[in-house]
């Protein structure tokens, strides 16, 4: 934090008032600290998104299994004539 404060102060000074260190040196240090902070934040965000996606995928798989079971149960418990009548609707859902 001291270096960041120093860099902010150095960047506000007029070119003639700045310390004798080359400007490139200040930029490199600033870049290094900003990169680390960005990397840490990105890692946290990626972990959060990965956890959320894993949860959604698990939920989707559970829903898919439930839908398959309901379809099987429907086929077992409904007369053939009714199944033929609703077949186009079921096919439409299966395609999606």
Chimera marker file (.cmm) of the C-alpha trace (Angstrom):
<marker_set name="trace">
<marker id="1" x="0.000" y="0.000" z="0.000" r="1" g="1" b="0" radius="0.5"/>
<marker id="2" x="2.917" y="2.309" z="0.674" r="1" g="1" b="0" radius="0.5"/>
<marker id="3" x="4.167" y="1.778" z="-2.863" r="1" g="1" b="0" radius="0.5"/>
<marker id="4" x="0.700" y="2.420" z="-4.300" r="1" g="1" b="0" radius="0.5"/>
<marker id="5" x="0.419" y="5.643" z="-2.289" r="1" g="1" b="0" radius="0.5"/>
<marker id="6" x="3.886" y="6.677" z="-3.440" r="1" g="1" b="0" radius="0.5"/>
<marker id="7" x="2.940" y="5.937" z="-7.036" r="1" g="1" b="0" radius="0.5"/>
<marker id="8" x="-0.281" y="7.937" z="-6.801" r="1" g="1" b="0" radius="0.5"/>
<marker id="9" x="1.629" y="10.877" z="-5.325" r="1" g="1" b="0" radius="0.5"/>
<marker id="10" x="4.364" y="10.616" z="-7.958" r="1" g="1" b="0" radius="0.5"/>
<marker id="11" x="1.829" y="10.561" z="-10.770" r="1" g="1" b="0" radius="0.5"/>
<marker id="12" x="0.189" y="13.793" z="-9.505" r="1" g="1" b="0" radius="0.5"/>
<marker id="13" x="3.461" y="15.729" z="-9.530" r="1" g="1" b="0" radius="0.5"/>
<marker id="14" x="4.558" y="17.791" z="-12.480" r="1" g="1" b="0" radius="0.5"/>
<marker id="15" x="7.315" y="16.145" z="-14.561" r="1" g="1" b="0" radius="0.5"/>
<marker id="16" x="9.936" y="18.533" z="-13.151" r="1" g="1" b="0" radius="0.5"/>
<marker id="17" x="8.901" y="17.739" z="-9.529" r="1" g="1" b="0" radius="0.5"/>
<marker id="18" x="8.934" y="13.945" z="-9.805" r="1" g="1" b="0" radius="0.5"/>
<marker id="19" x="11.574" y="11.795" z="-8.122" r="1" g="1" b="0" radius="0.5"/>
<marker id="20" x="14.684" y="10.895" z="-10.055" r="1" g="1" b="0" radius="0.5"/>
<marker id="21" x="13.528" y="7.306" z="-10.653" r="1" g="1" b="0" radius="0.5"/>
<marker id="22" x="12.664" y="6.685" z="-14.281" r="1" g="1" b="0" radius="0.5"/>
<marker id="23" x="8.943" y="6.874" z="-14.961" r="1" g="1" b="0" radius="0.5"/>
<marker id="24" x="8.987" y="3.383" z="-16.510" r="1" g="1" b="0" radius="0.5"/>
<marker id="25" x="10.138" y="1.965" z="-13.191" r="1" g="1" b="0" radius="0.5"/>
<marker id="26" x="7.097" y="3.435" z="-11.414" r="1" g="1" b="0" radius="0.5"/>
<marker id="27" x="4.746" y="2.112" z="-14.078" r="1" g="1" b="0" radius="0.5"/>
<marker id="28" x="6.235" y="-1.388" z="-13.819" r="1" g="1" b="0" radius="0.5"/>
<marker id="29" x="5.686" y="-1.516" z="-10.050" r="1" g="1" b="0" radius="0.5"/>
<marker id="30" x="2.181" y="-0.153" z="-10.429" r="1" g="1" b="0" radius="0.5"/>
<marker id="31" x="1.410" y="-2.710" z="-13.128" r="1" g="1" b="0" radius="0.5"/>
<marker id="32" x="2.744" y="-5.548" z="-10.975" r="1" g="1" b="0" radius="0.5"/>
<marker id="33" x="0.535" y="-4.680" z="-7.988" r="1" g="1" b="0" radius="0.5"/>
<marker id="34" x="-2.529" y="-3.997" z="-10.122" r="1" g="1" b="0" radius="0.5"/>
<marker id="35" x="-2.004" y="-7.308" z="-11.946" r="1" g="1" b="0" radius="0.5"/>
<marker id="36" x="-1.845" y="-9.241" z="-8.663" r="1" g="1" b="0" radius="0.5"/>
<marker id="37" x="-5.011" y="-7.571" z="-7.374" r="1" g="1" b="0" radius="0.5"/>
<marker id="38" x="-6.804" y="-8.254" z="-10.671" r="1" g="1" b="0" radius="0.5"/>
<marker id="39" x="-5.595" y="-11.856" z="-10.643" r="1" g="1" b="0" radius="0.5"/>
<marker id="40" x="-6.859" y="-12.397" z="-7.077" r="1" g="1" b="0" radius="0.5"/>
<marker id="41" x="-10.240" y="-10.844" z="-7.887" r="1" g="1" b="0" radius="0.5"/>
<marker id="42" x="-10.541" y="-12.836" z="-11.113" r="1" g="1" b="0" radius="0.5"/>
<marker id="43" x="-9.744" y="-16.076" z="-9.289" r="1" g="1" b="0" radius="0.5"/>
<marker id="44" x="-12.461" y="-15.405" z="-6.714" r="1" g="1" b="0" radius="0.5"/>
<marker id="45" x="-14.969" y="-14.550" z="-9.436" r="1" g="1" b="0" radius="0.5"/>
<marker id="46" x="-14.057" y="-17.636" z="-11.470" r="1" g="1" b="0" radius="0.5"/>
<marker id="47" x="-14.434" y="-19.870" z="-8.419" r="1" g="1" b="0" radius="0.5"/>
<marker id="48" x="-17.814" y="-18.327" z="-7.684" r="1" g="1" b="0" radius="0.5"/>
<marker id="49" x="-19.030" y="-18.785" z="-11.266" r="1" g="1" b="0" radius="0.5"/>
<marker id="50" x="-17.689" y="-22.353" z="-11.372" r="1" g="1" b="0" radius="0.5"/>
<marker id="51" x="-19.572" y="-23.225" z="-8.170" r="1" g="1" b="0" radius="0.5"/>
<marker id="52" x="-22.758" y="-21.680" z="-9.524" r="1" g="1" b="0" radius="0.5"/>
<marker id="53" x="-22.428" y="-23.570" z="-12.818" r="1" g="1" b="0" radius="0.5"/>
<marker id="54" x="-21.790" y="-26.852" z="-11.016" r="1" g="1" b="0" radius="0.5"/>
<marker id="55" x="-24.929" y="-26.298" z="-8.938" r="1" g="1" b="0" radius="0.5"/>
<marker id="56" x="-26.996" y="-25.517" z="-12.006" r="1" g="1" b="0" radius="0.5"/>
<marker id="57" x="-25.654" y="-28.551" z="-13.847" r="1" g="1" b="0" radius="0.5"/>
<marker id="58" x="-26.494" y="-30.795" z="-10.902" r="1" g="1" b="0" radius="0.5"/>
<marker id="59" x="-29.992" y="-29.306" z="-10.745" r="1" g="1" b="0" radius="0.5"/>
<marker id="60" x="-30.408" y="-29.803" z="-14.499" r="1" g="1" b="0" radius="0.5"/>
<marker id="61" x="-29.343" y="-33.452" z="-14.288" r="1" g="1" b="0" radius="0.5"/>
<marker id="62" x="-31.777" y="-34.029" z="-11.424" r="1" g="1" b="0" radius="0.5"/>
<marker id="63" x="-34.607" y="-32.400" z="-13.401" r="1" g="1" b="0" radius="0.5"/>
<marker id="64" x="-33.750" y="-34.471" z="-16.475" r="1" g="1" b="0" radius="0.5"/>
<marker id="65" x="-33.853" y="-37.722" z="-14.486" r="1" g="1" b="0" radius="0.5"/>
<marker id="66" x="-37.147" y="-36.695" z="-12.928" r="1" g="1" b="0" radius="0.5"/>
<marker id="67" x="-38.621" y="-35.925" z="-16.362" r="1" g="1" b="0" radius="0.5"/>
<marker id="68" x="-37.510" y="-39.320" z="-17.692" r="1" g="1" b="0" radius="0.5"/>
<marker id="69" x="-39.128" y="-41.075" z="-14.743" r="1" g="1" b="0" radius="0.5"/>
<marker id="70" x="-42.374" y="-39.131" z="-15.201" r="1" g="1" b="0" radius="0.5"/>
<marker id="71" x="-42.393" y="-40.021" z="-18.918" r="1" g="1" b="0" radius="0.5"/>
<marker id="72" x="-41.950" y="-43.720" z="-18.145" r="1" g="1" b="0" radius="0.5"/>
<marker id="73" x="-44.682" y="-43.578" z="-15.539" r="1" g="1" b="0" radius="0.5"/>
<marker id="74" x="-46.990" y="-41.820" z="-18.003" r="1" g="1" b="0" radius="0.5"/>
<marker id="75" x="-46.399" y="-44.521" z="-20.628" r="1" g="1" b="0" radius="0.5"/>
<marker id="76" x="-47.144" y="-47.278" z="-18.099" r="1" g="1" b="0" radius="0.5"/>
<marker id="77" x="-50.304" y="-45.731" z="-16.664" r="1" g="1" b="0" radius="0.5"/>
<marker id="78" x="-52.028" y="-44.144" z="-19.668" r="1" g="1" b="0" radius="0.5"/>
<marker id="79" x="-54.037" y="-46.033" z="-22.307" r="1" g="1" b="0" radius="0.5"/>
<marker id="80" x="-52.546" y="-46.366" z="-25.796" r="1" g="1" b="0" radius="0.5"/>
<marker id="81" x="-55.170" y="-44.072" z="-27.378" r="1" g="1" b="0" radius="0.5"/>
<marker id="82" x="-54.315" y="-41.201" z="-25.048" r="1" g="1" b="0" radius="0.5"/>
<marker id="83" x="-50.579" y="-41.702" z="-25.605" r="1" g="1" b="0" radius="0.5"/>
<marker id="84" x="-51.099" y="-41.471" z="-29.369" r="1" g="1" b="0" radius="0.5"/>
<marker id="85" x="-53.082" y="-38.253" z="-28.956" r="1" g="1" b="0" radius="0.5"/>
<marker id="86" x="-50.401" y="-36.539" z="-26.873" r="1" g="1" b="0" radius="0.5"/>
<marker id="87" x="-47.443" y="-38.005" z="-28.769" r="1" g="1" b="0" radius="0.5"/>
<marker id="88" x="-46.801" y="-34.830" z="-30.855" r="1" g="1" b="0" radius="0.5"/>
<marker id="89" x="-46.683" y="-32.699" z="-27.711" r="1" g="1" b="0" radius="0.5"/>
<marker id="90" x="-44.310" y="-35.116" z="-25.988" r="1" g="1" b="0" radius="0.5"/>
<marker id="91" x="-42.062" y="-35.221" z="-29.068" r="1" g="1" b="0" radius="0.5"/>
<marker id="92" x="-41.955" y="-31.434" z="-29.066" r="1" g="1" b="0" radius="0.5"/>
<marker id="93" x="-40.788" y="-31.385" z="-25.447" r="1" g="1" b="0" radius="0.5"/>
<marker id="94" x="-38.231" y="-34.122" z="-26.093" r="1" g="1" b="0" radius="0.5"/>
<marker id="95" x="-36.750" y="-32.160" z="-29.002" r="1" g="1" b="0" radius="0.5"/>
<marker id="96" x="-36.249" y="-29.146" z="-26.786" r="1" g="1" b="0" radius="0.5"/>
<link id1="1" id2="2" r="1" g="1" b="0" radius="0.2"/>
<link id1="2" id2="3" r="1" g="1" b="0" radius="0.2"/>
<link id1="3" id2="4" r="1" g="1" b="0" radius="0.2"/>
<link id1="4" id2="5" r="1" g="1" b="0" radius="0.2"/>
<link id1="5" id2="6" r="1" g="1" b="0" radius="0.2"/>
<link id1="6" id2="7" r="1" g="1" b="0" radius="0.2"/>
<link id1="7" id2="8" r="1" g="1" b="0" radius="0.2"/>
<link id1="8" id2="9" r="1" g="1" b="0" radius="0.2"/>
<link id1="9" id2="10" r="1" g="1" b="0" radius="0.2"/>
<link id1="10" id2="11" r="1" g="1" b="0" radius="0.2"/>
<link id1="11" id2="12" r="1" g="1" b="0" radius="0.2"/>
<link id1="12" id2="13" r="1" g="1" b="0" radius="0.2"/>
<link id1="13" id2="14" r="1" g="1" b="0" radius="0.2"/>
<link id1="14" id2="15" r="1" g="1" b="0" radius="0.2"/>
<link id1="15" id2="16" r="1" g="1" b="0" radius="0.2"/>
<link id1="16" id2="17" r="1" g="1" b="0" radius="0.2"/>
<link id1="17" id2="18" r="1" g="1" b="0" radius="0.2"/>
<link id1="18" id2="19" r="1" g="1" b="0" radius="0.2"/>
<link id1="19" id2="20" r="1" g="1" b="0" radius="0.2"/>
<link id1="20" id2="21" r="1" g="1" b="0" radius="0.2"/>
<link id1="21" id2="22" r="1" g="1" b="0" radius="0.2"/>
<link id1="22" id2="23" r="1" g="1" b="0" radius="0.2"/>
<link id1="23" id2="24" r="1" g="1" b="0" radius="0.2"/>
<link id1="24" id2="25" r="1" g="1" b="0" radius="0.2"/>
<link id1="25" id2="26" r="1" g="1" b="0" radius="0.2"/>
<link id1="26" id2="27" r="1" g="1" b="0" radius="0.2"/>
<link id1="27" id2="28" r="1" g="1" b="0" radius="0.2"/>
<link id1="28" id2="29" r="1" g="1" b="0" radius="0.2"/>
<link id1="29" id2="30" r="1" g="1" b="0" radius="0.2"/>
<link id1="30" id2="31" r="1" g="1" b="0" radius="0.2"/>
<link id1="31" id2="32" r="1" g="1" b="0" radius="0.2"/>
<link id1="32" id2="33" r="1" g="1" b="0" radius="0.2"/>
<link id1="33" id2="34" r="1" g="1" b="0" radius="0.2"/>
<link id1="34" id2="35" r="1" g="1" b="0" radius="0.2"/>
<link id1="35" id2="36" r="1" g="1" b="0" radius="0.2"/>
<link id1="36" id2="37" r="1" g="1" b="0" radius="0.2"/>
<link id1="37" id2="38" r="1" g="1" b="0" radius="0.2"/>
<link id1="38" id2="39" r="1" g="1" b="0" radius="0.2"/>
<link id1="39" id2="40" r="1" g="1" b="0" radius="0.2"/>
<link id1="40" id2="41" r="1" g="1" b="0" radius="0.2"/>
<link id1="41" id2="42" r="1" g="1" b="0" radius="0.2"/>
<link id1="42" id2="43" r="1" g="1" b="0" radius="0.2"/>
<link id1="43" id2="44" r="1" g="1" b="0" radius="0.2"/>
<link id1="44" id2="45" r="1" g="1" b="0" radius="0.2"/>
<link id1="45" id2="46" r="1" g="1" b="0" radius="0.2"/>
<link id1="46" id2="47" r="1" g="1" b="0" radius="0.2"/>
<link id1="47" id2="48" r="1" g="1" b="0" radius="0.2"/>
<link id1="48" id2="49" r="1" g="1" b="0" radius="0.2"/>
<link id1="49" id2="50" r="1" g="1" b="0" radius="0.2"/>
<link id1="50" id2="51" r="1" g="1" b="0" radius="0.2"/>
<link id1="51" id2="52" r="1" g="1" b="0" radius="0.2"/>
<link id1="52" id2="53" r="1" g="1" b="0" radius="0.2"/>
<link id1="53" id2="54" r="1" g="1" b="0" radius="0.2"/>
<link id1="54" id2="55" r="1" g="1" b="0" radius="0.2"/>
<link id1="55" id2="56" r="1" g="1" b="0" radius="0.2"/>
<link id1="56" id2="57" r="1" g="1" b="0" radius="0.2"/>
<link id1="57" id2="58" r="1" g="1" b="0" radius="0.2"/>
<link id1="58" id2="59" r="1" g="1" b="0" radius="0.2"/>
<link id1="59" id2="60" r="1" g="1" b="0" radius="0.2"/>
<link id1="60" id2="61" r="1" g="1" b="0" radius="0.2"/>
<link id1="61" id2="62" r="1" g="1" b="0" radius="0.2"/>
<link id1="62" id2="63" r="1" g="1" b="0" radius="0.2"/>
<link id1="63" id2="64" r="1" g="1" b="0" radius="0.2"/>
<link id1="64" id2="65" r="1" g="1" b="0" radius="0.2"/>
<link id1="65" id2="66" r="1" g="1" b="0" radius="0.2"/>
<link id1="66" id2="67" r="1" g="1" b="0" radius="0.2"/>
<link id1="67" id2="68" r="1" g="1" b="0" radius="0.2"/>
<link id1="68" id2="69" r="1" g="1" b="0" radius="0.2"/>
<link id1="69" id2="70" r="1" g="1" b="0" radius="0.2"/>
<link id1="70" id2="71" r="1" g="1" b="0" radius="0.2"/>
<link id1="71" id2="72" r="1" g="1" b="0" radius="0.2"/>
<link id1="72" id2="73" r="1" g="1" b="0" radius="0.2"/>
<link id1="73" id2="74" r="1" g="1" b="0" radius="0.2"/>
<link id1="74" id2="75" r="1" g="1" b="0" radius="0.2"/>
<link id1="75" id2="76" r="1" g="1" b="0" radius="0.2"/>
<link id1="76" id2="77" r="1" g="1" b="0" radius="0.2"/>
<link id1="77" id2="78" r="1" g="1" b="0" radius="0.2"/>
<link id1="78" id2="79" r="1" g="1" b="0" radius="0.2"/>
<link id1="79" id2="80" r="1" g="1" b="0" radius="0.2"/>
<link id1="80" id2="81" r="1" g="1" b="0" radius="0.2"/>
<link id1="81" id2="82" r="1" g="1" b="0" radius="0.2"/>
<link id1="82" id2="83" r="1" g="1" b="0" radius="0.2"/>
<link id1="83" id2="84" r="1" g="1" b="0" radius="0.2"/>
<link id1="84" id2="85" r="1" g="1" b="0" radius="0.2"/>
<link id1="85" id2="86" r="1" g="1" b="0" radius="0.2"/>
<link id1="86" id2="87" r="1" g="1" b="0" radius="0.2"/>
<link id1="87" id2="88" r="1" g="1" b="0" radius="0.2"/>
<link id1="88" id2="89" r="1" g="1" b="0" radius="0.2"/>
<link id1="89" id2="90" r="1" g="1" b="0" radius="0.2"/>
<link id1="90" id2="91" r="1" g="1" b="0" radius="0.2"/>
<link id1="91" id2="92" r="1" g="1" b="0" radius="0.2"/>
<link id1="92" id2="93" r="1" g="1" b="0" radius="0.2"/>
<link id1="93" id2="94" r="1" g="1" b="0" radius="0.2"/>
<link id1="94" id2="95" r="1" g="1" b="0" radius="0.2"/>
<link id1="95" id2="96" r="1" g="1" b="0" radius="0.2"/>
</marker_set>
